[in-house]
Amino acid sequence: MSTLKNQLAEVLVAGNWNSVKGFCTRNKITFKVVTAEFGLQGSKKAEAKKAAWITEQNESANVFAAHRYAVGIKSKSGFHYNRIFAQAIIF
């Protein structure tokens, strides 16, 4: 499995997260994408939680995790804020 994780890391460096999912699909690797939300972007606690989650996920032999994105969300009051997320591929 470590060679597969290395291949996925190379694909991520060469492309983007969609390239990793495409690589798994093309090579008929069964996978599931798990998304986790950590809080407000810029929050040191949220960033620490995200880093710990990614480290924990990558320690598992059958999981490839990476930082994915921050999403701008508009609340009903009109306030805009960014939430940070990370995704992992479980194969």
PyMOL Python script that loads the backbone (N, CA, C, O; Angstrom):
from pymol import cmd

cmd.read_pdbstr("""\
ATOM      1  N   MET A   1       0.808  -1.204   0.000  1.00  0.00           N
ATOM      2  CA  MET A   1       0.000   0.000   0.000  1.00  0.00           C
ATOM      3  C   MET A   1       0.850   1.266   0.000  1.00  0.00           C
ATOM      4  O   MET A   1       0.419   2.299  -0.512  1.00  0.00           O
ATOM      5  N   SER A   2       2.051   1.198   0.568  1.00  0.00           N
ATOM      6  CA  SER A   2       2.866   2.419   0.628  1.00  0.00           C
ATOM      7  C   SER A   2       3.267   2.882  -0.770  1.00  0.00           C
ATOM      8  O   SER A   2       3.406   4.083  -1.001  1.00  0.00           O
ATOM      9  N   THR A   3       3.458   1.939  -1.717  1.00  0.00           N
ATOM     10  CA  THR A   3       3.777   2.363  -3.070  1.00  0.00           C
ATOM     11  C   THR A   3       2.588   3.073  -3.707  1.00  0.00           C
ATOM     12  O   THR A   3       2.766   4.025  -4.466  1.00  0.00           O
ATOM     13  N   LEU A   4       1.370   2.611  -3.400  1.00  0.00           N
ATOM     14  CA  LEU A   4       0.182   3.285  -3.913  1.00  0.00           C
ATOM     15  C   LEU A   4       0.081   4.696  -3.338  1.00  0.00           C
ATOM     16  O   LEU A   4      -0.244   5.641  -4.058  1.00  0.00           O
ATOM     17  N   LYS A   5       0.358   4.838  -2.042  1.00  0.00           N
ATOM     18  CA  LYS A   5       0.318   6.170  -1.425  1.00  0.00           C
ATOM     19  C   LYS A   5       1.374   7.076  -2.047  1.00  0.00           C
ATOM     20  O   LYS A   5       1.128   8.266  -2.241  1.00  0.00           O
ATOM     21  N   ASN A   6       2.545   6.528  -2.361  1.00  0.00           N
ATOM     22  CA  ASN A   6       3.588   7.322  -3.017  1.00  0.00           C
ATOM     23  C   ASN A   6       3.150   7.748  -4.415  1.00  0.00           C
ATOM     24  O   ASN A   6       3.393   8.883  -4.827  1.00  0.00           O
ATOM     25  N   GLN A   7       2.508   6.841  -5.141  1.00  0.00           N
ATOM     26  CA  GLN A   7       1.995   7.181  -6.469  1.00  0.00           C
ATOM     27  C   GLN A   7       0.945   8.277  -6.379  1.00  0.00           C
ATOM     28  O   GLN A   7       0.943   9.206  -7.186  1.00  0.00           O
ATOM     29  N   LEU A   8       0.047   8.171  -5.394  1.00  0.00           N
ATOM     30  CA  LEU A   8      -0.982   9.193  -5.223  1.00  0.00           C
ATOM     31  C   LEU A   8      -0.364  10.541  -4.868  1.00  0.00           C
ATOM     32  O   LEU A   8      -0.838  11.581  -5.326  1.00  0.00           O
ATOM     33  N   ALA A   9       0.686  10.530  -4.058  1.00  0.00           N
ATOM     34  CA  ALA A   9       1.377  11.777  -3.711  1.00  0.00           C
ATOM     35  C   ALA A   9       2.009  12.406  -4.948  1.00  0.00           C
ATOM     36  O   ALA A   9       1.968  13.625  -5.114  1.00  0.00           O
ATOM     37  N   GLU A  10       2.592  11.584  -5.814  1.00  0.00           N
ATOM     38  CA  GLU A  10       3.183  12.097  -7.061  1.00  0.00           C
ATOM     39  C   GLU A  10       2.123  12.683  -7.972  1.00  0.00           C
ATOM     40  O   GLU A  10       2.337  13.729  -8.584  1.00  0.00           O
ATOM     41  N   VAL A  11       0.972  12.011  -8.067  1.00  0.00           N
ATOM     42  CA  VAL A  11      -0.132  12.513  -8.895  1.00  0.00           C
ATOM     43  C   VAL A  11      -0.639  13.839  -8.335  1.00  0.00           C
ATOM     44  O   VAL A  11      -0.947  14.752  -9.101  1.00  0.00           O
ATOM     45  N   LEU A  12      -0.730  13.957  -7.011  1.00  0.00           N
ATOM     46  CA  LEU A  12      -1.198  15.194  -6.387  1.00  0.00           C
ATOM     47  C   LEU A  12      -0.230  16.342  -6.664  1.00  0.00           C
ATOM     48  O   LEU A  12      -0.663  17.462  -6.934  1.00  0.00           O
ATOM     49  N   VAL A  13       1.061  16.077  -6.601  1.00  0.00           N
ATOM     50  CA  VAL A  13       2.053  17.119  -6.872  1.00  0.00           C
ATOM     51  C   VAL A  13       1.987  17.549  -8.337  1.00  0.00           C
ATOM     52  O   VAL A  13       2.095  18.736  -8.645  1.00  0.00           O
ATOM     53  N   ALA A  14       1.808  16.587  -9.235  1.00  0.00           N
ATOM     54  CA  ALA A  14       1.764  16.894 -10.663  1.00  0.00           C
ATOM     55  C   ALA A  14       0.462  17.549 -11.091  1.00  0.00           C
ATOM     56  O   ALA A  14       0.440  18.314 -12.055  1.00  0.00           O
ATOM     57  N   GLY A  15      -0.625  17.256 -10.380  1.00  0.00           N
ATOM     58  CA  GLY A  15      -1.927  17.780 -10.787  1.00  0.00           C
ATOM     59  C   GLY A  15      -2.650  18.432  -9.632  1.00  0.00           C
ATOM     60  O   GLY A  15      -2.163  19.390  -9.033  1.00  0.00           O
ATOM     61  N   ASN A  16      -3.827  17.896  -9.326  1.00  0.00           N
ATOM     62  CA  ASN A  16      -4.624  18.411  -8.215  1.00  0.00           C
ATOM     63  C   ASN A  16      -5.416  17.257  -7.603  1.00  0.00           C
ATOM     64  O   ASN A  16      -5.215  16.098  -7.966  1.00  0.00           O
ATOM     65  N   TRP A  17      -6.308  17.576  -6.681  1.00  0.00           N
ATOM     66  CA  TRP A  17      -7.066  16.534  -5.985  1.00  0.00           C
ATOM     67  C   TRP A  17      -7.933  15.730  -6.953  1.00  0.00           C
ATOM     68  O   TRP A  17      -8.088  14.522  -6.779  1.00  0.00           O
ATOM     69  N   ASN A  18      -8.497  16.380  -7.967  1.00  0.00           N
ATOM     70  CA  ASN A  18      -9.304  15.662  -8.954  1.00  0.00           C
ATOM     71  C   ASN A  18      -8.452  14.687  -9.757  1.00  0.00           C
ATOM     72  O   ASN A  18      -8.944  13.648 -10.196  1.00  0.00           O
ATOM     73  N   SER A  19      -7.175  15.016  -9.951  1.00  0.00           N
ATOM     74  CA  SER A  19      -6.258  14.103 -10.640  1.00  0.00           C
ATOM     75  C   SER A  19      -6.067  12.823  -9.838  1.00  0.00           C
ATOM     76  O   SER A  19      -5.975  11.735 -10.406  1.00  0.00           O
ATOM     77  N   VAL A  20      -6.007  12.956  -8.516  1.00  0.00           N
ATOM     78  CA  VAL A  20      -5.850  11.779  -7.648  1.00  0.00           C
ATOM     79  C   VAL A  20      -7.076  10.879  -7.765  1.00  0.00           C
ATOM     80  O   VAL A  20      -6.949   9.662  -7.904  1.00  0.00           O
ATOM     81  N   LYS A  21      -8.275  11.488  -7.708  1.00  0.00           N
ATOM     82  CA  LYS A  21      -9.495  10.687  -7.846  1.00  0.00           C
ATOM     83  C   LYS A  21      -9.572  10.053  -9.235  1.00  0.00           C
ATOM     84  O   LYS A  21     -10.000   8.906  -9.365  1.00  0.00           O
ATOM     85  N   GLY A  22      -9.167  10.778 -10.263  1.00  0.00           N
ATOM     86  CA  GLY A  22      -9.143  10.232 -11.619  1.00  0.00           C
ATOM     87  C   GLY A  22      -8.166   9.078 -11.755  1.00  0.00           C
ATOM     88  O   GLY A  22      -8.460   8.091 -12.429  1.00  0.00           O
ATOM     89  N   PHE A  23      -6.997   9.193 -11.116  1.00  0.00           N
ATOM     90  CA  PHE A  23      -6.009   8.122 -11.127  1.00  0.00           C
ATOM     91  C   PHE A  23      -6.593   6.855 -10.520  1.00  0.00           C
ATOM     92  O   PHE A  23      -6.413   5.765 -11.064  1.00  0.00           O
ATOM     93  N   CYS A  24      -7.293   6.991  -9.398  1.00  0.00           N
ATOM     94  CA  CYS A  24      -7.914   5.827  -8.750  1.00  0.00           C
ATOM     95  C   CYS A  24      -8.980   5.207  -9.649  1.00  0.00           C
ATOM     96  O   CYS A  24      -9.077   3.984  -9.749  1.00  0.00           O
ATOM     97  N   THR A  25      -9.770   6.041 -10.297  1.00  0.00           N
ATOM     98  CA  THR A  25     -10.828   5.544 -11.178  1.00  0.00           C
ATOM     99  C   THR A  25     -10.232   4.822 -12.392  1.00  0.00           C
ATOM    100  O   THR A  25     -10.676   3.731 -12.751  1.00  0.00           O
ATOM    101  N   ARG A  26      -9.221   5.442 -13.023  1.00  0.00           N
ATOM    102  CA  ARG A  26      -8.597   4.837 -14.209  1.00  0.00           C
ATOM    103  C   ARG A  26      -7.948   3.492 -13.891  1.00  0.00           C
ATOM    104  O   ARG A  26      -7.976   2.573 -14.710  1.00  0.00           O
ATOM    105  N   ASN A  27      -7.368   3.381 -12.706  1.00  0.00           N
ATOM    106  CA  ASN A  27      -6.674   2.148 -12.326  1.00  0.00           C
ATOM    107  C   ASN A  27      -7.570   1.172 -11.564  1.00  0.00           C
ATOM    108  O   ASN A  27      -7.092   0.206 -10.969  1.00  0.00           O
ATOM    109  N   LYS A  28      -8.872   1.439 -11.590  1.00  0.00           N
ATOM    110  CA  LYS A  28      -9.880   0.562 -10.969  1.00  0.00           C
ATOM    111  C   LYS A  28      -9.572   0.271  -9.506  1.00  0.00           C
ATOM    112  O   LYS A  28      -9.693  -0.864  -9.044  1.00  0.00           O
ATOM    113  N   ILE A  29      -9.169   1.324  -8.780  1.00  0.00           N
ATOM    114  CA  ILE A  29      -8.933   1.228  -7.344  1.00  0.00           C
ATOM    115  C   ILE A  29     -10.224   1.662  -6.658  1.00  0.00           C
ATOM    116  O   ILE A  29     -10.683   2.789  -6.841  1.00  0.00           O
ATOM    117  N   THR A  30     -10.799   0.776  -5.879  1.00  0.00           N
ATOM    118  CA  THR A  30     -12.025   1.103  -5.160  1.00  0.00           C
ATOM    119  C   THR A  30     -11.676   2.077  -4.043  1.00  0.00           C
ATOM    120  O   THR A  30     -10.778   1.817  -3.243  1.00  0.00           O
ATOM    121  N   PHE A  31     -12.394   3.204  -3.989  1.00  0.00           N
ATOM    122  CA  PHE A  31     -12.086   4.203  -2.975  1.00  0.00           C
ATOM    123  C   PHE A  31     -13.345   4.913  -2.514  1.00  0.00           C
ATOM    124  O   PHE A  31     -14.380   4.894  -3.180  1.00  0.00           O
ATOM    125  N   LYS A  32     -13.223   5.538  -1.358  1.00  0.00           N
ATOM    126  CA  LYS A  32     -14.298   6.347  -0.783  1.00  0.00           C
ATOM    127  C   LYS A  32     -13.666   7.653  -0.324  1.00  0.00           C
ATOM    128  O   LYS A  32     -12.579   7.644   0.253  1.00  0.00           O
ATOM    129  N   VAL A  33     -14.334   8.771  -0.572  1.00  0.00           N
ATOM    130  CA  VAL A  33     -13.822  10.080  -0.162  1.00  0.00           C
ATOM    131  C   VAL A  33     -14.527  10.504   1.124  1.00  0.00           C
ATOM    132  O   VAL A  33     -15.756  10.514   1.199  1.00  0.00           O
ATOM    133  N   VAL A  34     -13.736  10.850   2.126  1.00  0.00           N
ATOM    134  CA  VAL A  34     -14.255  11.304   3.414  1.00  0.00           C
ATOM    135  C   VAL A  34     -13.881  12.768   3.586  1.00  0.00           C
ATOM    136  O   VAL A  34     -12.720  13.136   3.409  1.00  0.00           O
ATOM    137  N   THR A  35     -14.849  13.605   3.929  1.00  0.00           N
ATOM    138  CA  THR A  35     -14.611  15.036   4.122  1.00  0.00           C
ATOM    139  C   THR A  35     -14.804  15.393   5.584  1.00  0.00           C
ATOM    140  O   THR A  35     -15.763  14.955   6.219  1.00  0.00           O
ATOM    141  N   ALA A  36     -13.888  16.191   6.116  1.00  0.00           N
ATOM    142  CA  ALA A  36     -13.990  16.640   7.505  1.00  0.00           C
ATOM    143  C   ALA A  36     -13.909  18.165   7.534  1.00  0.00           C
ATOM    144  O   ALA A  36     -13.129  18.764   6.794  1.00  0.00           O
ATOM    145  N   GLU A  37     -14.713  18.784   8.387  1.00  0.00           N
ATOM    146  CA  GLU A  37     -14.721  20.246   8.546  1.00  0.00           C
ATOM    147  C   GLU A  37     -14.076  20.577   9.885  1.00  0.00           C
ATOM    148  O   GLU A  37     -14.288  19.876  10.874  1.00  0.00           O
ATOM    149  N   PHE A  38     -13.284  21.652   9.912  1.00  0.00           N
ATOM    150  CA  PHE A  38     -12.517  21.963  11.113  1.00  0.00           C
ATOM    151  C   PHE A  38     -12.818  23.304  11.734  1.00  0.00           C
ATOM    152  O   PHE A  38     -12.471  23.512  12.896  1.00  0.00           O
ATOM    153  N   GLY A  39     -13.429  24.206  11.045  1.00  0.00           N
ATOM    154  CA  GLY A  39     -13.751  25.504  11.631  1.00  0.00           C
ATOM    155  C   GLY A  39     -13.359  26.641  10.723  1.00  0.00           C
ATOM    156  O   GLY A  39     -13.207  26.467   9.513  1.00  0.00           O
ATOM    157  N   LEU A  40     -13.196  27.809  11.314  1.00  0.00           N
ATOM    158  CA  LEU A  40     -12.906  29.013  10.544  1.00  0.00           C
ATOM    159  C   LEU A  40     -11.474  29.024  10.035  1.00  0.00           C
ATOM    160  O   LEU A  40     -10.539  28.659  10.747  1.00  0.00           O
ATOM    161  N   GLN A  41     -11.324  29.452   8.781  1.00  0.00           N
ATOM    162  CA  GLN A  41      -9.994  29.598   8.222  1.00  0.00           C
ATOM    163  C   GLN A  41      -9.292  30.731   8.958  1.00  0.00           C
ATOM    164  O   GLN A  41      -9.890  31.776   9.216  1.00  0.00           O
ATOM    165  N   GLY A  42      -8.045  30.527   9.290  1.00  0.00           N
ATOM    166  CA  GLY A  42      -7.294  31.535  10.033  1.00  0.00           C
ATOM    167  C   GLY A  42      -7.272  31.263  11.526  1.00  0.00           C
ATOM    168  O   GLY A  42      -6.467  31.851  12.248  1.00  0.00           O
ATOM    169  N   SER A  43      -8.140  30.386  11.998  1.00  0.00           N
ATOM    170  CA  SER A  43      -8.159  30.006  13.412  1.00  0.00           C
ATOM    171  C   SER A  43      -7.019  29.024  13.667  1.00  0.00           C
ATOM    172  O   SER A  43      -6.921  27.990  13.006  1.00  0.00           O
ATOM    173  N   LYS A  44      -6.166  29.350  14.622  1.00  0.00           N
ATOM    174  CA  LYS A  44      -5.032  28.473  14.909  1.00  0.00           C
ATOM    175  C   LYS A  44      -5.488  27.121  15.437  1.00  0.00           C
ATOM    176  O   LYS A  44      -4.866  26.100  15.143  1.00  0.00           O
ATOM    177  N   LYS A  45      -6.571  27.101  16.216  1.00  0.00           N
ATOM    178  CA  LYS A  45      -7.094  25.836  16.725  1.00  0.00           C
ATOM    179  C   LYS A  45      -7.606  24.961  15.580  1.00  0.00           C
ATOM    180  O   LYS A  45      -7.362  23.755  15.559  1.00  0.00           O
ATOM    181  N   ALA A  46      -8.315  25.573  14.631  1.00  0.00           N
ATOM    182  CA  ALA A  46      -8.850  24.819  13.488  1.00  0.00           C
ATOM    183  C   ALA A  46      -7.713  24.296  12.619  1.00  0.00           C
ATOM    184  O   ALA A  46      -7.767  23.161  12.145  1.00  0.00           O
ATOM    185  N   GLU A  47      -6.681  25.115  12.404  1.00  0.00           N
ATOM    186  CA  GLU A  47      -5.532  24.684  11.604  1.00  0.00           C
ATOM    187  C   GLU A  47      -4.812  23.524  12.295  1.00  0.00           C
ATOM    188  O   GLU A  47      -4.379  22.581  11.634  1.00  0.00           O
ATOM    189  N   ALA A  48      -4.684  23.591  13.621  1.00  0.00           N
ATOM    190  CA  ALA A  48      -4.027  22.518  14.375  1.00  0.00           C
ATOM    191  C   ALA A  48      -4.846  21.232  14.297  1.00  0.00           C
ATOM    192  O   ALA A  48      -4.286  20.147  14.140  1.00  0.00           O
ATOM    193  N   LYS A  49      -6.175  21.350  14.406  1.00  0.00           N
ATOM    194  CA  LYS A  49      -7.047  20.178  14.290  1.00  0.00           C
ATOM    195  C   LYS A  49      -6.902  19.544  12.914  1.00  0.00           C
ATOM    196  O   LYS A  49      -6.814  18.322  12.793  1.00  0.00           O
ATOM    197  N   LYS A  50      -6.876  20.386  11.868  1.00  0.00           N
ATOM    198  CA  LYS A  50      -6.754  19.881  10.503  1.00  0.00           C
ATOM    199  C   LYS A  50      -5.425  19.153  10.321  1.00  0.00           C
ATOM    200  O   LYS A  50      -5.389  18.061   9.755  1.00  0.00           O
ATOM    201  N   ALA A  51      -4.339  19.749  10.796  1.00  0.00           N
ATOM    202  CA  ALA A  51      -3.021  19.125  10.665  1.00  0.00           C
ATOM    203  C   ALA A  51      -2.964  17.794  11.411  1.00  0.00           C
ATOM    204  O   ALA A  51      -2.393  16.824  10.911  1.00  0.00           O
ATOM    205  N   ALA A  52      -3.555  17.747  12.608  1.00  0.00           N
ATOM    206  CA  ALA A  52      -3.571  16.506  13.386  1.00  0.00           C
ATOM    207  C   ALA A  52      -4.404  15.437  12.680  1.00  0.00           C
ATOM    208  O   ALA A  52      -4.027  14.266  12.655  1.00  0.00           O
ATOM    209  N   TRP A  53      -5.537  15.845  12.107  1.00  0.00           N
ATOM    210  CA  TRP A  53      -6.407  14.894  11.402  1.00  0.00           C
ATOM    211  C   TRP A  53      -5.688  14.312  10.194  1.00  0.00           C
ATOM    212  O   TRP A  53      -5.742  13.104   9.962  1.00  0.00           O
ATOM    213  N   ILE A  54      -5.014  15.164   9.421  1.00  0.00           N
ATOM    214  CA  ILE A  54      -4.299  14.687   8.230  1.00  0.00           C
ATOM    215  C   ILE A  54      -3.178  13.735   8.637  1.00  0.00           C
ATOM    216  O   ILE A  54      -2.993  12.693   8.007  1.00  0.00           O
ATOM    217  N   THR A  55      -2.435  14.078   9.676  1.00  0.00           N
ATOM    218  CA  THR A  55      -1.363  13.200  10.152  1.00  0.00           C
ATOM    219  C   THR A  55      -1.929  11.856  10.600  1.00  0.00           C
ATOM    220  O   THR A  55      -1.384  10.805  10.265  1.00  0.00           O
ATOM    221  N   GLU A  56      -3.012  11.894  11.350  1.00  0.00           N
ATOM    222  CA  GLU A  56      -3.649  10.662  11.831  1.00  0.00           C
ATOM    223  C   GLU A  56      -4.126   9.804  10.665  1.00  0.00           C
ATOM    224  O   GLU A  56      -3.939   8.588  10.669  1.00  0.00           O
ATOM    225  N   GLN A  57      -4.738  10.432   9.670  1.00  0.00           N
ATOM    226  CA  GLN A  57      -5.239   9.685   8.508  1.00  0.00           C
ATOM    227  C   GLN A  57      -4.090   9.070   7.718  1.00  0.00           C
ATOM    228  O   GLN A  57      -4.188   7.928   7.270  1.00  0.00           O
ATOM    229  N   ASN A  58      -2.995   9.822   7.541  1.00  0.00           N
ATOM    230  CA  ASN A  58      -1.875   9.324   6.742  1.00  0.00           C
ATOM    231  C   ASN A  58      -1.108   8.204   7.427  1.00  0.00           C
ATOM    232  O   ASN A  58      -0.369   7.472   6.768  1.00  0.00           O
ATOM    233  N   GLU A  59      -1.271   8.056   8.742  1.00  0.00           N
ATOM    234  CA  GLU A  59      -0.610   6.951   9.444  1.00  0.00           C
ATOM    235  C   GLU A  59      -1.246   5.613   9.105  1.00  0.00           C
ATOM    236  O   GLU A  59      -0.599   4.571   9.211  1.00  0.00           O
ATOM    237  N   SER A  60      -2.495   5.637   8.704  1.00  0.00           N
ATOM    238  CA  SER A  60      -3.178   4.412   8.314  1.00  0.00           C
ATOM    239  C   SER A  60      -2.664   3.953   6.954  1.00  0.00           C
ATOM    240  O   SER A  60      -2.395   4.772   6.075  1.00  0.00           O
ATOM    241  N   ALA A  61      -2.529   2.642   6.786  1.00  0.00           N
ATOM    242  CA  ALA A  61      -1.958   2.098   5.552  1.00  0.00           C
ATOM    243  C   ALA A  61      -2.874   2.257   4.347  1.00  0.00           C
ATOM    244  O   ALA A  61      -2.394   2.313   3.214  1.00  0.00           O
ATOM    245  N   ASN A  62      -4.177   2.332   4.568  1.00  0.00           N
ATOM    246  CA  ASN A  62      -5.109   2.343   3.428  1.00  0.00           C
ATOM    247  C   ASN A  62      -5.808   3.689   3.249  1.00  0.00           C
ATOM    248  O   ASN A  62      -6.898   3.748   2.680  1.00  0.00           O
ATOM    249  N   VAL A  63      -5.188   4.776   3.733  1.00  0.00           N
ATOM    250  CA  VAL A  63      -5.791   6.105   3.626  1.00  0.00           C
ATOM    251  C   VAL A  63      -4.765   7.085   3.072  1.00  0.00           C
ATOM    252  O   VAL A  63      -3.604   7.086   3.483  1.00  0.00           O
ATOM    253  N   PHE A  64      -5.210   7.925   2.129  1.00  0.00           N
ATOM    254  CA  PHE A  64      -4.386   9.013   1.611  1.00  0.00           C
ATOM    255  C   PHE A  64      -5.144  10.305   1.884  1.00  0.00           C
ATOM    256  O   PHE A  64      -6.244  10.494   1.364  1.00  0.00           O
ATOM    257  N   ALA A  65      -4.574  11.196   2.690  1.00  0.00           N
ATOM    258  CA  ALA A  65      -5.266  12.428   3.082  1.00  0.00           C
ATOM    259  C   ALA A  65      -4.470  13.639   2.628  1.00  0.00           C
ATOM    260  O   ALA A  65      -3.242  13.604   2.556  1.00  0.00           O
ATOM    261  N   ALA A  66      -5.188  14.709   2.325  1.00  0.00           N
ATOM    262  CA  ALA A  66      -4.538  15.946   1.912  1.00  0.00           C
ATOM    263  C   ALA A  66      -5.436  17.123   2.243  1.00  0.00           C
ATOM    264  O   ALA A  66      -6.656  16.980   2.333  1.00  0.00           O
ATOM    265  N   HIS A  67      -4.825  18.290   2.424  1.00  0.00           N
ATOM    266  CA  HIS A  67      -5.612  19.508   2.602  1.00  0.00           C
ATOM    267  C   HIS A  67      -6.354  19.748   1.313  1.00  0.00           C
ATOM    268  O   HIS A  67      -5.781  19.590   0.235  1.00  0.00           O
ATOM    269  N   ARG A  68      -7.575  20.112   1.392  1.00  0.00           N
ATOM    270  CA  ARG A  68      -8.363  20.241   0.174  1.00  0.00           C
ATOM    271  C   ARG A  68      -8.763  21.674  -0.125  1.00  0.00           C
ATOM    272  O   ARG A  68      -8.420  22.193  -1.187  1.00  0.00           O
ATOM    273  N   TYR A  69      -9.470  22.320   0.768  1.00  0.00           N
ATOM    274  CA  TYR A  69     -10.016  23.614   0.371  1.00  0.00           C
ATOM    275  C   TYR A  69     -10.572  24.395   1.546  1.00  0.00           C
ATOM    276  O   TYR A  69     -10.768  23.868   2.641  1.00  0.00           O
ATOM    277  N   ALA A  70     -10.817  25.655   1.282  1.00  0.00           N
ATOM    278  CA  ALA A  70     -11.573  26.515   2.186  1.00  0.00           C
ATOM    279  C   ALA A  70     -12.773  27.017   1.392  1.00  0.00           C
ATOM    280  O   ALA A  70     -12.644  27.358   0.216  1.00  0.00           O
ATOM    281  N   VAL A  71     -13.924  27.063   2.022  1.00  0.00           N
ATOM    282  CA  VAL A  71     -15.146  27.470   1.338  1.00  0.00           C
ATOM    283  C   VAL A  71     -15.664  28.759   1.964  1.00  0.00           C
ATOM    284  O   VAL A  71     -15.806  28.864   3.183  1.00  0.00           O
ATOM    285  N   GLY A  72     -15.939  29.729   1.112  1.00  0.00           N
ATOM    286  CA  GLY A  72     -16.556  30.956   1.579  1.00  0.00           C
ATOM    287  C   GLY A  72     -18.053  30.746   1.745  1.00  0.00           C
ATOM    288  O   GLY A  72     -18.733  30.317   0.812  1.00  0.00           O
ATOM    289  N   ILE A  73     -18.560  31.045   2.918  1.00  0.00           N
ATOM    290  CA  ILE A  73     -19.973  30.830   3.221  1.00  0.00           C
ATOM    291  C   ILE A  73     -20.587  32.154   3.649  1.00  0.00           C
ATOM    292  O   ILE A  73     -19.981  32.915   4.403  1.00  0.00           O
ATOM    293  N   LYS A  74     -21.773  32.418   3.173  1.00  0.00           N
ATOM    294  CA  LYS A  74     -22.480  33.637   3.555  1.00  0.00           C
ATOM    295  C   LYS A  74     -23.603  33.252   4.506  1.00  0.00           C
ATOM    296  O   LYS A  74     -24.452  32.424   4.175  1.00  0.00           O
ATOM    297  N   SER A  75     -23.604  33.852   5.680  1.00  0.00           N
ATOM    298  CA  SER A  75     -24.652  33.559   6.650  1.00  0.00           C
ATOM    299  C   SER A  75     -25.907  34.366   6.314  1.00  0.00           C
ATOM    300  O   SER A  75     -25.878  35.246   5.454  1.00  0.00           O
ATOM    301  N   LYS A  76     -26.992  34.060   6.993  1.00  0.00           N
ATOM    302  CA  LYS A  76     -28.251  34.772   6.756  1.00  0.00           C
ATOM    303  C   LYS A  76     -28.131  36.254   7.103  1.00  0.00           C
ATOM    304  O   LYS A  76     -28.846  37.089   6.548  1.00  0.00           O
ATOM    305  N   SER A  77     -27.226  36.571   8.023  1.00  0.00           N
ATOM    306  CA  SER A  77     -27.047  37.977   8.408  1.00  0.00           C
ATOM    307  C   SER A  77     -26.212  38.748   7.392  1.00  0.00           C
ATOM    308  O   SER A  77     -26.060  39.964   7.507  1.00  0.00           O
ATOM    309  N   GLY A  78     -25.661  38.037   6.385  1.00  0.00           N
ATOM    310  CA  GLY A  78     -24.864  38.693   5.360  1.00  0.00           C
ATOM    311  C   GLY A  78     -23.372  38.639   5.618  1.00  0.00           C
ATOM    312  O   GLY A  78     -22.590  39.127   4.801  1.00  0.00           O
ATOM    313  N   PHE A  79     -22.957  38.058   6.736  1.00  0.00           N
ATOM    314  CA  PHE A  79     -21.545  37.951   7.079  1.00  0.00           C
ATOM    315  C   PHE A  79     -20.900  36.843   6.251  1.00  0.00           C
ATOM    316  O   PHE A  79     -21.460  35.752   6.138  1.00  0.00           O
ATOM    317  N   HIS A  80     -19.745  37.106   5.679  1.00  0.00           N
ATOM    318  CA  HIS A  80     -19.000  36.105   4.912  1.00  0.00           C
ATOM    319  C   HIS A  80     -17.880  35.543   5.780  1.00  0.00           C
ATOM    320  O   HIS A  80     -17.187  36.299   6.462  1.00  0.00           O
ATOM    321  N   TYR A  81     -17.701  34.254   5.762  1.00  0.00           N
ATOM    322  CA  TYR A  81     -16.591  33.640   6.475  1.00  0.00           C
ATOM    323  C   TYR A  81     -16.142  32.389   5.729  1.00  0.00           C
ATOM    324  O   TYR A  81     -16.911  31.806   4.965  1.00  0.00           O
ATOM    325  N   ASN A  82     -14.907  31.981   5.950  1.00  0.00           N
ATOM    326  CA  ASN A  82     -14.350  30.812   5.281  1.00  0.00           C
ATOM    327  C   ASN A  82     -14.204  29.673   6.271  1.00  0.00           C
ATOM    328  O   ASN A  82     -13.689  29.860   7.373  1.00  0.00           O
ATOM    329  N   ARG A  83     -14.655  28.505   5.880  1.00  0.00           N
ATOM    330  CA  ARG A  83     -14.519  27.286   6.678  1.00  0.00           C
ATOM    331  C   ARG A  83     -13.459  26.419   6.011  1.00  0.00           C
ATOM    332  O   ARG A  83     -13.396  26.364   4.783  1.00  0.00           O
ATOM    333  N   ILE A  84     -12.621  25.739   6.803  1.00  0.00           N
ATOM    334  CA  ILE A  84     -11.609  24.873   6.213  1.00  0.00           C
ATOM    335  C   ILE A  84     -12.053  23.420   6.281  1.00  0.00           C
ATOM    336  O   ILE A  84     -12.668  22.979   7.252  1.00  0.00           O
ATOM    337  N   PHE A  85     -11.729  22.700   5.234  1.00  0.00           N
ATOM    338  CA  PHE A  85     -12.076  21.292   5.086  1.00  0.00           C
ATOM    339  C   PHE A  85     -10.839  20.525   4.658  1.00  0.00           C
ATOM    340  O   PHE A  85      -9.897  21.103   4.115  1.00  0.00           O
ATOM    341  N   ALA A  86     -10.844  19.239   4.901  1.00  0.00           N
ATOM    342  CA  ALA A  86      -9.820  18.343   4.358  1.00  0.00           C
ATOM    343  C   ALA A  86     -10.536  17.086   3.893  1.00  0.00           C
ATOM    344  O   ALA A  86     -11.603  16.732   4.394  1.00  0.00           O
ATOM    345  N   GLN A  87      -9.925  16.426   2.927  1.00  0.00           N
ATOM    346  CA  GLN A  87     -10.510  15.192   2.417  1.00  0.00           C
ATOM    347  C   GLN A  87      -9.475  14.081   2.466  1.00  0.00           C
ATOM    348  O   GLN A  87      -8.272  14.321   2.365  1.00  0.00           O
ATOM    349  N   ALA A  88      -9.966  12.875   2.622  1.00  0.00           N
ATOM    350  CA  ALA A  88      -9.120  11.690   2.613  1.00  0.00           C
ATOM    351  C   ALA A  88      -9.732  10.680   1.646  1.00  0.00           C
ATOM    352  O   ALA A  88     -10.952  10.579   1.515  1.00  0.00           O
ATOM    353  N   ILE A  89      -8.863   9.940   0.978  1.00  0.00           N
ATOM    354  CA  ILE A  89      -9.296   8.839   0.123  1.00  0.00           C
ATOM    355  C   ILE A  89      -9.000   7.555   0.869  1.00  0.00           C
ATOM    356  O   ILE A  89      -7.854   7.285   1.229  1.00  0.00           O
ATOM    357  N   ILE A  90     -10.034   6.767   1.099  1.00  0.00           N
ATOM    358  CA  ILE A  90      -9.874   5.481   1.758  1.00  0.00           C
ATOM    359  C   ILE A  90     -10.002   4.410   0.688  1.00  0.00           C
ATOM    360  O   ILE A  90     -11.014   4.336  -0.010  1.00  0.00           O
ATOM    361  N   PHE A  91      -8.982   3.588   0.562  1.00  0.00           N
ATOM    362  CA  PHE A  91      -9.013   2.520  -0.461  1.00  0.00           C
ATOM    363  C   PHE A  91      -8.842   1.171   0.186  1.00  0.00           C
ATOM    364  O   PHE A  91      -8.840   0.151  -0.503  1.00  0.00           O
TER     365      PHE A  91
END
""", "prot")
cmd.dss("prot")
cmd.show_as("cartoon", "prot")
cmd.util.cbc("prot")
cmd.orient("prot")
